């Protein structure tokens, strides 16, 4: 009996282990599932076009491209594709311009359609035999081309008569890891840091390779390994050796490594008495440090710096300014082709000005003063990665300075990795915003891709949501935010719906019955989170420190601008922050055309109303509701939207593997609970000021305001 029981339990365990590993692999494989093409006609048409692969060139990058193509095709089409001679026809020829014979190269004609990272995929004919050529000026273009070609098949598109030329519109497409050396991740909700510093440099985790592969597949070409709240130790030989090992792994995938530079490093690890950027010894220390790094890592990207922000050291500690600091570092890395990404995320407790105005006030006077290899990294909005912010006014105001975008992929303020929120929708909204820097059409995208300034240095950074969780990002759908970030960094004009469509097909299924509703769910998920957290332009009303859940009542923090009450300013007259000309005049930081729109309550988009105006509870919204009723109904709408997301997801069971289905189902249930928590806590709190009843259609809260205030989360992650 005992033996039977044991055997039975063993087989149950084994069964679960097998299921777990299959599903874990699916989660782990991200958008590179390479699902078998089930439609027989389609598979047959692919098979009739592709007979074999010809890989030209011997670099690590081309080898990776060849291997990826072979394995991707095999998985999707169920056939091994041998290396063939070009004479036989039906081959996919991969190789950079240099590696092509004259006969093949002339099929392309003009390589100037693309830049050094771009690719061309073209159906060509050589001696009357048809082939598909995937090429680029450099090997990395070939790799990007291969991923793009594989995506055509992943998304079930035709591959006859191809003529695609594509190239990234920005130079630096980079993830910012806020990873600490002890492997905790600031604002990270997907486990610990990928970088196992203890085992590096000798142990190369397969994860590093898979990370590089995933990034290359979407065109990401840089990674900042360490937190902007920096630790100087990363610049010591002990750690540089480990960084070098990672750089070696990433190189063939076209990914450069960057580090964060702690401004006080010359003191902390260099034994100097000062870190004053004008001090000759300090400058020399950084020059020597750069030399040391480049000796190990010849293609090292450069430094990302958070200086004089939230307690980080910087040039102002020595009476110098951002230009002095950035230029000194820029001079150190310039001989090696390095860049400095200098962050504009600054605000000070000593500045009584509206926090939203401070970064602009501090940085705009420096326009045109930075070295050529400095790019100023600006968060998408003027406060801090809120569910919705108007675009940062700096984007319209520094025409002589390369500016790069900083998006946050990790969901610090958007429900951690528990809430399903498709961020490319948010990113697109920002990129499409009209700055009016040079009239209509001068969008944020045009500022950061260099169109407006012909800047040679352009870039987009995304604060990573990646950790060592099996599925990389904590939530299966958070993978879409990593994917979408990469795609938008490559082309900031892409539509978020296209991105969602691609991602779903590559990650789950091509079945329209699945794609259609789930794409809609993803697209609407961003507005849902705005509605249940911070509707109508509310912002920064989360709880303290960990930023988990609502905390509109918080008013006791030492710095005024850390308190939610500073932002919503609810009182018996109304709610919202008057940043119009009658208030802090933050609107004046935008071009006159934009300022005019934001300045008036009538023209200000209602989605930003309480960002720019203090509005009476009885103010009539465009739909005829009073502000109080409208606000309450928006909170309810957010909750309803999550319920609808659950309904949609619950109908997809037959299209999704059991474990990912269940995972998302459980996460949506948490999201629903938390959406109600946000709604109830915020409405009960604001109701104290409005003094009004909840309108019909809003569910009455089940708990008291005191209950919500009493909730504590000492171990919330990422803090
Ligand atoms: C890395 C916010 C976050 C901090 C983060 C900071 C920044 O304040 O809460 O964790 O620090 O932004 O972007 O520097």
Boltz pocket constraint, residues with backbone or C-beta under 6 A from the ligand:
constraints:
  - pocket:
      binder: B
      contacts: [[A, 178], [A, 186], [A, 187], [A, 228], [A, 229], [A, 306], [A, 310], [A, 345], [A, 384], [A, 412], [A, 545], [A, 718]]
      max_distance: 6.0
